[in-house]
Amino acid sequence: MATRKSCVAILYGGRSTEHQISLLSAQNVYRSIDKERYEVIAIAIGKNGHWYYNPKGLSLAYADDPDNIELIIDPTHRVILSQNMNEQVLIGTDGQQKKIDILFPILHGTYGEDGSIQGLAKLANLPCVGCGILGSAACMDKEIMKHVLRSQGIMVADWITARKYDTTQPTYSDITAILGPELFIKPVNLGSSVGISMAQNEKQFIQGLESAFLYDTKVLIEERINGRELECAVLGNHTPKTSLPGEVVPQDGFYSYENKYLNEKGASLHIPAELTKEELDRIQTLASKTFIALECRGLARVDMFLTPDDKLVINEVNTIPGFTNISMYPKLWELTGLNQRELITELIEYALDEHRQQNELKL
């Protein structure tokens, strides 16, 4: 009798502002996953939060057009995820049933990268690729991430937090006196540069703050760090390994959402980054230390600056990095000697191993 393949459910789409990027990433993961080793099913999450199952795989319109790609939804294939241990099944309105062995979320941003889907997986006692609830939430909240890293002696950019409903907001002059004349304004709980702007005068600052508050009630105002923008891919659980780093050289001031995912000419990606042996060792060591400090599991992309005075400053940690054609995370691992199929297999096996370890603990 043939051994049953583990069933991997790829979750893609979602309710976040990064919905389209998730569709682009999911295509690459679906193409690359080892289908001789795993049974693969695709679960699409619409912008309304409803789950849909397509027995034929991904269901996308304009799949090669990053600006217009969208889900094709069949409302007769709605999904329910059972929360009974060892009975995780898809139950569609068409009567389809399928036991799921592991979730593979490709859900960038809110409701996918912030601990939400990880909590659902834990309730259902399902292995889930990537970070757990704590690591996901800590990395998603940029302010919390900074506090954790500073407590571990890891450098981050200085910042001031503004809250939408705070009646005592600091003024532009107060902020620039502390952080300097060039500022980055970021919604705290979004990724991929959504809602981020750079301000070099008061008008830009006010506009940037208004824009950021459209996405979050808590906004980070950061000093600008001048330095080389480096990214290092991390893979593993308790003893992670690190890739060769890459360098991002934006063409228009900073690495915007469009430059990351939609505009292939928006930034130059130097893979690998030109570094000395000493710089390479320091970057990889810091990436691993950051991953462990934030309780990450499975994967993360650690972004940092190398300043002219040779300091390393953590910028952000992305726990579900892009898997698009121009995404840095898979490119860095390919450069380091791990092709995308091997990378995805390792991610699945790390998730299964972490789940086994957690289930061996006494509750």
VEXDREN-2710 file (C-alpha; in Angstrom, 1 decimal):
% VEXDREN-2710
k/r/px/py/pz
1/MET/0.0/0.0/0.0
2/ALA/1.4/3.4/-0.9
3/THR/2.1/5.8/1.9
4/ARG/-0.3/8.7/2.1
5/LYS/1.3/12.0/1.3
6/SER/1.0/14.8/3.8
7/CYS/-1.6/17.3/2.7
8/VAL/-0.3/20.9/2.6
9/ALA/-3.0/23.6/2.4
10/ILE/-1.6/26.9/0.9
11/LEU/-3.6/29.9/2.2
12/TYR/-3.5/32.9/0.0
13/GLY/-5.3/36.2/-0.6
14/GLY/-6.6/37.5/2.6
15/ARG/-8.1/40.8/3.8
16/SER/-5.0/42.9/4.1
17/THR/-3.8/45.7/1.8
18/GLU/-1.2/43.2/0.5
19/HIS/-3.9/40.9/-0.9
20/GLN/-2.5/41.1/-4.5
21/ILE/1.1/40.5/-3.4
22/SER/-0.1/37.3/-1.7
23/LEU/-1.6/36.1/-5.0
24/LEU/1.7/36.7/-6.7
25/SER/3.7/34.9/-4.0
26/ALA/1.3/32.0/-3.8
27/GLN/1.8/31.3/-7.5
28/ASN/5.5/30.7/-7.0
29/VAL/5.0/28.6/-3.9
30/TYR/2.4/26.5/-5.6
31/ARG/4.6/26.0/-8.7
32/SER/7.7/25.1/-6.7
33/ILE/6.4/22.8/-3.9
34/ASP/7.4/19.2/-4.3
35/LYS/4.1/17.6/-5.4
36/GLU/5.7/14.1/-5.5
37/ARG/6.3/14.5/-1.8
38/TYR/3.2/16.4/-0.7
39/GLU/-0.4/16.6/-1.7
40/VAL/-1.2/20.3/-2.2
41/ILE/-4.5/22.1/-2.0
42/ALA/-5.2/25.8/-2.4
43/ILE/-7.4/27.7/-0.1
44/ALA/-8.2/31.3/-1.2
45/ILE/-9.3/33.9/1.3
46/GLY/-11.3/36.6/-0.3
47/LYS/-11.2/40.3/0.7
48/ASN/-14.4/39.7/2.6
49/GLY/-12.7/37.1/4.8
50/HIS/-14.5/34.1/3.3
51/TRP/-12.6/30.9/2.6
52/TYR/-12.8/29.1/-0.8
53/TYR/-11.5/25.8/-2.0
54/ASN/-10.6/25.2/-5.6
55/PRO/-10.0/21.5/-6.4
56/LYS/-8.0/22.5/-9.5
57/GLY/-5.4/24.5/-7.6
58/LEU/-4.9/28.3/-7.7
59/SER/-7.8/30.2/-9.3
60/LEU/-6.6/33.6/-10.5
61/ALA/-7.5/36.2/-13.2
62/TYR/-4.7/38.3/-14.8
63/ALA/-2.2/36.1/-13.1
64/ASP/0.8/37.7/-14.9
65/ASP/-0.3/41.3/-14.2
66/PRO/0.7/42.5/-10.8
67/ASP/-1.6/45.5/-11.0
68/ASN/-4.7/43.6/-11.8
69/ILE/-4.3/40.1/-10.5
70/GLU/-7.4/38.9/-8.6
71/LEU/-9.1/35.8/-7.3
72/ILE/-11.7/33.9/-9.3
73/ILE/-14.1/32.8/-6.6
74/ASP/-16.7/30.0/-6.9
75/PRO/-19.2/30.6/-4.0
76/THR/-20.2/26.9/-4.2
77/HIS/-16.8/25.9/-2.8
78/ARG/-16.9/27.6/0.6
79/VAL/-14.7/26.2/3.3
80/ILE/-15.1/25.3/7.0
81/LEU/-12.0/24.3/9.0
82/SER/-12.8/21.8/11.7
83/GLN/-11.2/22.5/15.1
84/ASN/-11.4/18.8/16.3
85/MET/-7.9/17.4/16.9
86/ASN/-6.9/14.9/14.2
87/GLU/-10.0/15.6/12.2
88/GLN/-9.1/18.7/10.3
89/VAL/-11.1/18.7/7.2
90/LEU/-12.3/21.0/4.4
91/ILE/-16.1/20.8/4.2
92/GLY/-17.4/22.7/1.1
93/THR/-21.0/23.4/0.2
94/ASP/-20.3/20.9/-2.7
95/GLY/-19.6/18.1/-0.1
96/GLN/-15.9/18.0/-0.6
97/GLN/-13.9/16.8/2.4
98/LYS/-10.1/16.7/2.8
99/LYS/-7.9/16.1/5.8
100/ILE/-5.3/18.8/6.2
101/ASP/-1.9/18.0/7.7
102/ILE/-0.3/21.4/7.6
103/LEU/-1.1/25.0/6.8
104/PHE/1.2/27.1/4.6
105/PRO/0.1/30.7/4.9
106/ILE/1.2/33.1/2.2
107/LEU/-0.8/35.9/3.7
108/HIS/1.3/39.1/3.8
109/GLY/0.3/41.8/6.3
110/THR/-2.7/42.1/8.6
111/TYR/-4.7/38.9/9.4
112/GLY/-1.9/36.7/8.2
113/GLU/1.4/38.0/9.4
114/ASP/0.3/39.3/12.8
115/GLY/-0.5/36.1/14.6
116/SER/-4.2/35.8/13.5
117/ILE/-3.9/32.8/11.3
118/GLN/-1.3/31.3/13.6
119/GLY/-3.8/31.4/16.4
120/LEU/-6.4/29.7/14.3
121/ALA/-3.9/26.9/13.5
122/LYS/-3.1/26.5/17.1
123/LEU/-6.7/26.2/18.1
124/ALA/-7.1/23.5/15.4
125/ASN/-3.9/21.8/16.5
126/LEU/-2.5/22.2/13.0
127/PRO/1.2/22.6/12.1
128/CYS/1.7/26.0/10.5
129/VAL/4.6/27.1/8.4
130/GLY/6.5/30.0/9.8
131/CYS/6.4/32.0/13.1
132/GLY/3.9/31.3/15.8
133/ILE/1.5/33.7/17.5
134/LEU/4.1/35.5/19.6
135/GLY/6.9/35.9/17.0
136/SER/4.4/37.0/14.4
137/ALA/2.7/39.6/16.6
138/ALA/6.0/41.0/18.0
139/CYS/7.5/41.4/14.5
140/MET/4.4/42.9/13.1
141/ASP/4.1/45.6/15.7
142/LYS/7.2/47.8/14.9
143/GLU/7.1/49.5/18.3
144/ILE/7.1/46.3/20.3
145/MET/9.8/44.9/18.0
146/LYS/12.0/47.9/18.8
147/HIS/11.5/47.5/22.6
148/VAL/12.4/43.8/22.4
149/LEU/15.5/44.3/20.4
150/ARG/16.8/47.2/22.5
151/SER/16.4/45.0/25.6
152/GLN/18.8/42.6/23.9
153/GLY/21.3/45.3/23.1
154/ILE/20.4/45.3/19.4
155/MET/20.5/48.8/17.7
156/VAL/17.3/50.2/16.1
157/ALA/16.5/53.6/14.8
158/ASP/15.3/56.2/17.3
159/TRP/11.5/56.9/17.2
160/ILE/8.5/58.6/18.6
161/THR/5.1/56.9/18.7
162/ALA/2.0/58.9/17.7
163/ARG/-1.5/57.7/18.6
164/LYS/-4.5/58.7/16.6
165/TYR/-6.8/59.5/19.6
166/ASP/-4.1/61.1/21.7
167/THR/-5.0/64.7/22.4
168/THR/-1.4/65.6/23.2
169/GLN/0.4/64.9/19.9
170/PRO/4.0/66.1/19.6
171/THR/4.6/69.0/17.2
172/TYR/6.7/68.8/14.1
173/SER/9.3/71.1/15.7
174/ASP/9.4/69.0/18.8
175/ILE/10.0/65.8/16.8
176/THR/12.7/67.2/14.5
177/ALA/14.5/68.5/17.5
178/ILE/14.8/64.9/18.7
179/LEU/15.0/62.9/15.5
180/GLY/16.4/65.3/13.0
181/PRO/15.0/67.0/9.9
182/GLU/14.4/63.8/7.8
183/LEU/11.7/61.5/9.1
184/PHE/10.0/58.2/8.1
185/ILE/6.4/57.9/9.1
186/LYS/5.0/54.3/9.3
187/PRO/1.8/52.6/10.4
188/VAL/2.9/50.4/13.2
189/ASN/1.1/47.2/12.1
190/LEU/1.5/47.1/8.4
191/GLY/4.3/45.6/6.3
192/SER/5.8/46.0/2.8
193/SER/6.0/49.8/3.0
194/VAL/2.3/50.3/2.8
195/GLY/1.3/53.7/4.1
196/ILE/5.0/54.7/4.7
197/SER/6.3/58.1/3.7
198/MET/9.4/60.2/4.1
199/ALA/9.0/63.8/5.3
200/GLN/11.6/66.5/4.9
201/ASN/9.4/69.5/5.8
202/GLU/6.3/70.2/7.9
203/LYS/3.8/69.9/5.1
204/GLN/5.1/66.4/4.1
205/PHE/5.0/65.4/7.8
206/ILE/1.4/66.4/8.2
207/GLN/0.4/64.6/5.0
208/GLY/2.4/61.5/6.0
209/LEU/0.8/61.3/9.4
210/GLU/-2.7/61.7/7.9
211/SER/-1.9/58.9/5.4
212/ALA/-0.4/56.5/8.0
213/PHE/-3.5/57.0/10.3
214/LEU/-5.7/55.7/7.5
215/TYR/-4.1/52.3/8.1
216/ASP/-3.5/52.2/11.9
217/THR/-4.3/54.1/15.1
218/LYS/-0.6/53.9/16.1
219/VAL/2.1/55.4/14.0
220/LEU/5.9/55.3/14.2
221/ILE/7.9/58.4/13.5
222/GLU/11.5/57.4/12.9
223/GLU/14.8/59.2/12.4
224/ARG/16.3/58.6/9.0
225/ILE/19.3/56.2/9.1
226/ASN/21.8/56.9/6.4
227/GLY/23.5/53.7/5.3
228/ARG/23.5/50.7/3.0
229/GLU/20.1/48.8/3.1
230/LEU/20.9/45.1/3.6
231/GLU/18.6/42.1/3.9
232/CYS/19.4/38.6/5.3
233/ALA/17.2/35.6/5.0
234/VAL/16.9/33.4/8.1
235/LEU/15.6/29.7/8.1
236/GLY/15.1/27.3/10.9
237/ASN/13.7/27.1/14.4
238/HIS/15.8/27.2/17.6
239/THR/19.2/27.1/15.8
240/PRO/18.5/29.0/12.6
241/LYS/20.8/29.4/9.6
242/THR/21.3/32.5/7.6
243/SER/21.7/33.3/3.9
244/LEU/24.3/35.4/2.1
245/PRO/22.9/39.0/2.4
246/GLY/21.6/41.2/-0.4
247/GLU/21.6/44.9/-0.8
248/VAL/18.7/47.1/-1.9
249/VAL/19.5/50.4/-3.7
250/PRO/16.2/52.2/-4.3
251/GLN/15.9/54.4/-7.3
252/ASP/13.6/57.0/-5.7
253/GLY/14.7/57.6/-2.1
254/PHE/13.3/54.5/-0.3
255/TYR/12.1/51.0/-0.9
256/SER/8.4/51.6/-1.5
257/TYR/5.6/49.1/-1.9
258/GLU/5.6/49.6/-5.7
259/ASN/9.4/49.1/-5.9
260/LYS/9.3/46.0/-3.8
261/TYR/6.6/44.1/-5.7
262/LEU/5.3/45.9/-8.8
263/ASN/8.2/47.8/-10.4
264/GLU/11.1/45.6/-11.5
265/LYS/13.2/48.7/-12.1
266/GLY/12.2/50.4/-8.8
267/ALA/15.3/49.3/-7.1
268/SER/18.6/47.6/-7.8
269/LEU/19.1/44.3/-6.0
270/HIS/22.7/43.5/-5.4
271/ILE/22.8/39.7/-4.8
272/PRO/25.1/39.0/-3.0
273/ALA/25.9/42.3/-1.4
274/GLU/29.6/43.4/-1.7
275/LEU/30.9/42.9/1.8
276/THR/34.1/42.1/3.6
277/LYS/34.3/38.8/5.5
278/GLU/34.1/40.6/8.8
279/GLU/31.0/42.5/7.7
280/LEU/29.4/39.3/6.4
281/ASP/29.9/37.5/9.7
282/ARG/28.5/40.4/11.7
283/ILE/25.4/40.7/9.5
284/GLN/24.6/37.0/9.6
285/THR/25.2/36.9/13.4
286/LEU/23.0/39.8/14.0
287/ALA/20.2/38.4/11.7
288/SER/20.3/35.1/13.7
289/LYS/20.3/36.9/17.1
290/THR/17.4/39.1/16.0
291/PHE/15.4/36.1/14.8
292/ILE/15.9/34.3/18.2
293/ALA/15.2/37.4/20.3
294/LEU/11.8/37.9/18.6
295/GLU/10.8/34.2/19.1
296/CYS/10.7/33.6/15.3
297/ARG/10.3/30.2/13.8
298/GLY/10.6/28.8/10.3
299/LEU/11.5/31.9/8.3
300/ALA/12.0/35.6/8.4
301/ARG/13.8/38.3/6.4
302/VAL/15.9/40.6/8.6
303/ASP/16.5/44.0/7.2
304/MET/19.2/46.3/8.5
305/PHE/21.3/49.3/7.7
306/LEU/25.1/49.4/7.6
307/THR/26.1/53.0/8.5
308/PRO/29.2/54.8/7.3
309/ASP/30.6/54.5/10.8
310/ASP/30.2/50.7/10.6
311/LYS/27.2/50.3/12.8
312/LEU/24.4/47.8/12.1
313/VAL/20.9/49.0/12.8
314/ILE/17.8/46.8/12.5
315/ASN/15.1/48.2/10.3
316/GLU/12.4/45.6/10.3
317/VAL/11.7/41.8/10.4
318/ASN/9.3/40.3/7.9
319/THR/7.9/36.9/9.0
320/ILE/6.1/36.1/5.8
321/PRO/8.5/37.6/3.2
322/GLY/7.5/37.8/-0.4
323/PHE/7.9/34.8/-2.8
324/THR/7.2/36.8/-6.0
325/ASN/9.5/36.7/-9.0
326/ILE/11.5/39.7/-7.7
327/SER/11.4/38.9/-4.0
328/MET/14.6/38.9/-2.0
329/TYR/14.0/36.0/0.4
330/PRO/13.9/33.1/-2.2
331/LYS/16.6/34.8/-4.3
332/LEU/19.0/34.9/-1.3
333/TRP/18.5/31.3/-0.5
334/GLU/19.0/30.3/-4.1
335/LEU/22.3/32.2/-4.1
336/THR/23.2/30.5/-0.9
337/GLY/22.6/27.1/-2.5
338/LEU/19.0/26.2/-1.7
339/ASN/16.6/26.3/-4.6
340/GLN/13.0/27.2/-4.1
341/ARG/11.7/23.6/-4.1
342/GLU/14.2/22.6/-1.4
343/LEU/13.5/25.8/0.5
344/ILE/9.8/25.1/0.6
345/THR/10.4/21.5/1.7
346/GLU/12.6/22.7/4.6
347/LEU/10.0/25.2/5.7
348/ILE/7.3/22.5/5.8
349/GLU/9.5/20.1/7.7
350/TYR/10.5/22.8/10.2
351/ALA/6.9/23.5/10.9
352/LEU/6.1/19.8/11.4
353/ASP/9.0/19.4/13.8
354/GLU/8.0/22.5/15.8
355/HIS/4.5/21.2/16.1
356/ARG/5.7/17.8/17.3
357/GLN/7.8/19.4/19.9
358/GLN/5.0/21.6/21.1
359/ASN/2.6/18.7/21.4
360/GLU/5.1/16.8/23.5
361/LEU/4.8/19.4/26.2
362/LYS/2.6/18.9/29.2
363/LEU/-0.4/21.2/29.1
END
